[in-house]
């Protein structure tokens, strides 16, 4: 129990963004309390020993875009951040495979095996995307300026961005425009011809989003994921030793180092709002904590439709939040394995099990998987992004045993007839059957399986509709529109009530960015 | 041997007794020369996984090229005590000491470890051949000196899982073996000596064996260590790890006084951050008089860790329209350090630490600058243009995990 009942700031939700915001506020000298509903910290960035001896990266499984300055300013390496490389991506095919690795010669040779043209284009594609990344990064790292009622700092931020856009080369401008508007399939068709290469690359354009690779707008999501590769030597894209929960724990330890109090099993029922001003929170058990400001790390739906009364908010804002698209599109299957899966395309080769395995053989595979979901079913043959954490970090499972993390898409939240235990098992079976097509031994080596449907993601982790990004990363709800116009700068219509979750700019993924920028905004105001 | 000797002259590079295995595992076929041996630079195409194995799993390195000498006889302790700067008199049987040794002028010749094998028997390791120096200085003492370089093969098993692997392979538990101690045990029926030492600054061991058992030991470790993530590791990964650990390297961070053509190239232990290893209270040892004198005058140079400051480094690259350029491997080119317009030192090796997310280097600086937090300017080339960017003097080791010294409860 915290010793005091009056704080400078209370953060609702001990996910990685909530903890990041708390750590920054603590670092600036404020007395901060973090309240987490569950018994563990981390939100969706959590590691749990679901089956004895086997540690599951229950939801999120890789670190993609952790901001370098957040790592540095919060001293995260000192508190346990250890990012191990994920060196390759393998796409198993029927009787063949496609592998991309960290070694450019090897990757060239491997792609050339399928298409000489693509192998050479691939070498140009990386630098082009890096250029775009450089062009986009300053946008992501700016607090979205309020275009409607700009303050001086908004004007200067807008000016900076305008100058930034003016500084882009015509090529950068072309790619940027295309990435903002096209589907990932169309965009990649302009570059490549070998379909498994294209479909695998397009897959990052659909992750966490209720779209197919042929849906316009998916190219931007692809770019969002590509950003992780930009600071090459940083290897911001990787696997955290001990799973993503260890990232959250590193941030939590940093926060505690800065004097932050953290309470678990402390579900907040309501934000206390008096005269349009947040003054504290009430827990479900009736305890109340007062504070000068309250910061929600929850998604926009929970933050504004559950934590406060609609009556305390302007009706246009309520409408905007209700329209905010947060459709869950993915599920997660975590397996405890007795041995390694043996992919028939590369039987006995354990080397490539250190990287990602992408079940994305064709556009049609992905698009059909999407079609199932569009009409209210989970995909019979889903897209999957698979990693084997225990191969990268043997500490994740007992010696010789393994854990397998399967990100599965699509699984719609609104499934025909609603999710139930039987549907969950059927969904698990569809996943296993799809894997078995490429690694037939999978069925014989499963010791335990954990299946999370969007409904489970919602009930266990508080992700509305099971959306992993607190709202889709589509253009109409990014930047100055995330989560709603006028309120993209971490403020809300309620005085002293702020937001810092993935539902704010710049969005989802383990980036620390919304938490950091929200805290910096608050420190700037206070 | 799969390597056919086509020359008869004994001038070729030596092949380690592990070469039969390492040569087949070396996917990149990148090799460096190390004391006349072929030593793997990387086994894989990039060194990243090998580096992370040292820090998060376990790494196996062939360190046979180390020079090794056996010193035995009633005067062995007294002789070594005279040779090196540390107090060998307090080194117990089964203990290991890291130490430099100097010439008569107190300038460092080499550094290595001294293992006390029995009351009157020691093994000393070094980077360079030291046999002549050792023999010359043993005149009149009851010791026999034997070059053990080719008669003992050695492996380094480093990383957080190294103890767990040895506990599976060895007939005795390693749980109570303390940092810088050693023990005799067996792998099956193969006798091995294991010292809890290494060049990574992590939990780790070095295994000393008869070369005839080399392949069997290698196979056994890899077979049992596989499930703990044991990874054959080359020198590129090791180089980053040893910089993180703040450990110096002969011919990179300093020059042996025996090869220095000019006086200024020589360094005393104080100038290499090894003052802690000089025991001036000892009765006598080679270089003592000069070192006593140097201490009274305060050494002019110091050896420090520096951290190149990120925000300014990033700015240099941003101005050139680039993402921050970082060395992906450790570098060894002397790099000037300034205070204002004056050069006050030079960095001798550096690396981007993938674990710490810090750009670190080891450097010689004038002693007045060797204060934690002291701001220096580090010379950097961005797109062929020289820039100066701030660097700060920081404590070493840069990375010092508790597991390095701790024993399981």
Interface residues (C-beta under 8 A of the other chain):
Chain A: X68 X69 X71 X72 X76 X77 X81 X82 X83 X84 X85 X87 X101 X102 X103 X105 X106 X130 X133 X134 X230 X231 X232 X233 X234 X235 X241 X354 X393 X394 X395 X399 X400
Chain B: X45 X46 X48 X49 X52 X55 X56 X57 X161 X164 X227 X228 X229 X310 X311 X321 X323 X324 X325 X326 X327 X328 X352 X354 X355 X356 X357 X358
